[in-house]
Amino acid sequence: MNEYRPSWRKPAGMFAILGIIAFWAWIVASFAEHIARLPGILQAVIYIIAGIIWIFPVRPLLVWMETGRWRT
């Protein structure tokens, strides 16, 4: 019988993801004053793009959390 032992990678990965999100939010917030001067539609586009970009560095981290490798 195989006993399931949870991996340390999942909690470590969760903290890393939270760190990435916090860092990204800090970066975007630091430009908020400059972004606020732009027209509303351009602001929306910037924030939509900024809301999607943070996912790209998280994907390899999710793969590592599941497999222990950085690439599939």
Residue frames as a rotation matrix with the C-alpha (Angstrom) as fourth column:
MET 1
0.579 0.815 0.000 0.00
0.815 -0.579 0.000 0.00
0.000 0.000 -1.000 0.00
ASN 2
-0.433 -0.699 0.570 1.38
0.683 -0.667 -0.299 3.39
0.589 0.260 0.765 -1.01
GLU 3
0.162 0.416 -0.895 1.02
0.884 -0.464 -0.056 6.06
-0.439 -0.782 -0.442 1.61
TYR 4
0.473 0.066 0.878 0.38
0.622 -0.731 -0.280 9.55
0.624 0.679 -0.387 0.25
ARG 5
-0.040 -0.538 -0.842 2.88
0.857 -0.451 0.248 12.10
-0.513 -0.712 0.479 1.45
PRO 6
0.902 0.430 0.035 2.13
0.389 -0.774 -0.500 15.70
-0.187 0.464 -0.866 0.54
SER 7
0.098 -0.878 0.468 4.84
0.908 -0.114 -0.402 17.55
0.406 0.465 0.787 -1.29
TRP 8
-0.068 -0.236 -0.969 6.50
0.687 -0.715 0.126 20.65
-0.723 -0.658 0.211 0.15
ARG 9
-0.857 -0.326 0.400 6.37
0.515 -0.487 0.706 22.16
-0.035 0.810 0.585 -3.34
LYS 10
-0.059 0.921 0.386 2.66
0.773 -0.202 0.601 23.05
0.631 0.334 -0.700 -3.12
PRO 11
0.684 0.311 -0.660 2.83
0.681 -0.595 0.426 25.25
-0.260 -0.741 -0.619 -0.01
ALA 12
-0.302 -0.864 -0.403 6.11
0.488 -0.503 0.713 26.77
-0.819 0.018 0.574 -1.23
GLY 13
-0.730 0.076 0.679 4.53
0.658 -0.187 0.729 27.42
0.182 0.979 0.086 -4.62
MET 14
0.376 0.927 0.008 1.46
0.863 -0.353 0.361 29.02
0.338 -0.129 -0.932 -3.03
PHE 15
0.471 -0.265 -0.842 3.66
0.500 -0.706 0.502 31.47
-0.727 -0.657 -0.200 -1.13
ALA 16
-0.668 -0.737 0.108 5.65
0.467 -0.302 0.831 32.18
-0.580 0.605 0.545 -4.28
ILE 17
-0.341 0.637 0.691 2.45
0.826 -0.147 0.544 32.87
0.448 0.757 -0.476 -6.23
LEU 18
0.683 0.591 -0.428 1.25
0.729 -0.589 0.349 35.25
-0.046 -0.551 -0.833 -3.52
GLY 19
0.021 -0.783 -0.622 4.63
0.422 -0.557 0.716 36.97
-0.906 -0.277 0.319 -3.64
ILE 20
-0.760 -0.269 0.591 4.47
0.639 -0.145 0.755 37.33
-0.117 0.952 0.282 -7.42
ILE 21
0.147 0.910 0.388 0.96
0.855 -0.314 0.412 38.79
0.497 0.272 -0.824 -7.21
ALA 22
0.672 0.082 -0.736 1.95
0.591 -0.659 0.466 41.22
-0.447 -0.748 -0.491 -4.45
PHE 23
-0.381 -0.893 -0.240 5.07
0.438 -0.403 0.804 42.31
-0.814 0.201 0.545 -6.35
TRP 24
-0.637 0.197 0.745 3.11
0.737 -0.127 0.663 42.78
0.226 0.972 -0.064 -9.57
ALA 25
0.496 0.868 -0.038 0.39
0.823 -0.455 0.340 44.77
0.278 -0.200 -0.940 -7.75
TRP 26
0.346 -0.466 -0.815 3.11
0.490 -0.651 0.580 46.98
-0.800 -0.599 0.003 -6.24
ILE 27
-0.721 -0.640 0.266 4.59
0.528 -0.260 0.809 47.62
-0.448 0.724 0.525 -9.69
VAL 28
-0.299 0.692 0.657 1.23
0.790 -0.206 0.577 48.48
0.535 0.691 -0.486 -11.24
ALA 29
0.649 0.579 -0.493 0.24
0.760 -0.514 0.397 50.65
-0.024 -0.633 -0.774 -8.26
SER 30
-0.108 -0.771 -0.627 3.49
0.564 -0.567 0.600 52.59
-0.819 -0.289 0.496 -8.54
PHE 31
-0.928 -0.192 0.319 2.41
0.372 -0.416 0.830 53.69
-0.027 0.889 0.457 -12.02
ALA 32
-0.129 0.991 -0.033 -1.21
0.983 0.123 -0.137 54.42
-0.132 -0.050 -0.990 -11.03
GLU 33
0.115 0.147 -0.982 -0.68
0.274 -0.955 -0.111 58.17
-0.955 -0.257 -0.150 -10.80
HIS 34
-0.740 -0.449 -0.500 0.68
-0.357 -0.368 0.859 58.27
-0.570 0.814 0.112 -14.35
ILE 35
-0.842 0.476 0.254 -2.00
0.530 0.641 0.555 55.93
0.102 0.601 -0.792 -15.66
ALA 36
-0.072 0.868 -0.491 -4.73
0.805 -0.240 -0.542 58.09
-0.589 -0.434 -0.682 -14.07
ARG 37
-0.291 -0.108 -0.951 -3.75
-0.225 -0.958 0.177 60.97
-0.930 0.266 0.254 -16.38
LEU 38
-0.995 -0.103 -0.001 -4.60
-0.034 0.310 0.950 58.91
-0.098 0.945 -0.311 -19.48
PRO 39
-0.333 0.923 -0.191 -8.04
-0.864 -0.218 0.454 58.71
0.378 0.316 0.870 -21.11
GLY 40
0.091 0.499 0.862 -10.41
-0.866 0.468 -0.179 56.23
-0.492 -0.730 0.474 -19.48
ILE 41
0.932 0.295 -0.211 -10.41
-0.362 0.768 -0.529 53.69
0.006 0.569 0.822 -22.31
LEU 42
0.234 -0.933 -0.275 -6.60
-0.357 0.181 -0.917 53.59
0.904 0.313 -0.290 -22.32
GLN 43
-0.354 -0.274 0.894 -6.59
-0.933 0.035 -0.358 53.13
0.067 -0.961 -0.268 -18.56
ALA 44
0.563 0.668 0.486 -8.94
-0.677 0.710 -0.192 50.18
-0.473 -0.220 0.853 -18.93
VAL 45
0.829 -0.309 -0.467 -6.73
-0.223 0.583 -0.781 48.60
0.514 0.751 0.415 -21.59
ILE 46
-0.184 -0.959 0.213 -3.61
-0.610 -0.059 -0.791 49.03
0.771 -0.276 -0.574 -19.43
TYR 47
-0.281 0.102 0.954 -5.26
-0.926 0.233 -0.298 47.52
-0.253 -0.967 0.028 -16.36
ILE 48
0.832 0.552 0.054 -6.71
-0.503 0.792 -0.347 44.61
-0.234 0.262 0.936 -18.36
ILE 49
0.532 -0.722 -0.441 -3.28
-0.213 0.390 -0.896 43.84
0.819 0.571 0.054 -19.81
ALA 50
-0.412 -0.701 0.583 -1.64
-0.742 -0.114 -0.661 44.23
0.529 -0.704 -0.473 -16.39
GLY 51
0.146 0.583 0.799 -4.28
-0.906 0.404 -0.129 41.89
-0.398 -0.705 0.587 -14.96
ILE 52
0.969 0.198 -0.147 -3.36
-0.245 0.841 -0.482 39.20
0.028 0.504 0.864 -17.48
ILE 53
0.365 -0.910 -0.197 0.44
-0.534 -0.031 -0.845 39.53
0.763 0.414 -0.497 -17.63
TRP 54
-0.101 -0.462 0.881 1.07
-0.993 0.103 -0.060 38.25
-0.063 -0.881 -0.469 -14.09
ILE 55
0.786 0.475 0.396 -0.22
-0.458 0.877 -0.142 34.82
-0.415 -0.069 0.907 -15.16
PHE 56
0.746 -0.478 -0.464 2.78
-0.331 0.338 -0.881 34.13
0.578 0.811 0.094 -17.43
PRO 57
-0.360 -0.919 0.159 5.44
-0.684 0.144 -0.715 33.79
0.635 -0.366 -0.680 -14.70
VAL 58
-0.099 0.391 0.915 3.00
-0.904 0.350 -0.248 31.76
-0.417 -0.851 0.318 -12.59
ARG 59
0.742 0.477 -0.470 2.43
-0.651 0.680 -0.338 29.01
0.159 0.557 0.815 -15.19
PRO 60
0.032 -0.773 -0.634 5.90
-0.257 0.607 -0.752 27.42
0.966 0.187 -0.179 -14.89
LEU 61
-0.696 -0.241 0.676 5.56
-0.690 -0.036 -0.723 27.64
0.199 -0.970 -0.141 -11.13
LEU 62
0.292 0.883 0.366 2.30
-0.896 0.387 -0.219 25.69
-0.336 -0.264 0.904 -11.29
VAL 63
0.650 -0.155 -0.744 3.98
-0.389 0.773 -0.501 23.04
0.653 0.615 0.442 -13.46
TRP 64
-0.450 -0.892 -0.034 6.82
-0.354 0.213 -0.910 22.79
0.820 -0.397 -0.412 -10.94
MET 65
-0.372 0.380 0.847 4.36
-0.919 -0.021 -0.394 22.46
-0.132 -0.925 0.357 -8.06
GLU 66
0.672 0.739 0.058 2.72
-0.710 0.664 -0.236 19.46
-0.213 0.117 0.970 -9.74
THR 67
0.917 -0.259 -0.305 5.68
0.007 0.773 -0.635 17.70
0.400 0.580 0.710 -11.35
GLY 68
0.631 -0.758 -0.167 8.87
0.288 0.029 0.957 18.95
-0.721 -0.652 0.236 -9.72
ARG 69
-0.357 -0.691 0.629 10.11
0.892 -0.053 0.448 20.11
-0.276 0.721 0.636 -13.13
TRP 70
-0.439 0.130 -0.889 10.00
-0.008 -0.990 -0.141 23.58
-0.898 -0.055 0.436 -14.60
ARG 71
-0.497 0.280 -0.822 8.89
-0.866 -0.219 0.449 22.38
-0.054 0.935 0.351 -18.04
THR 72
0.475 0.759 0.446 6.31
-0.669 0.641 -0.377 19.82
-0.572 -0.119 0.812 -19.08
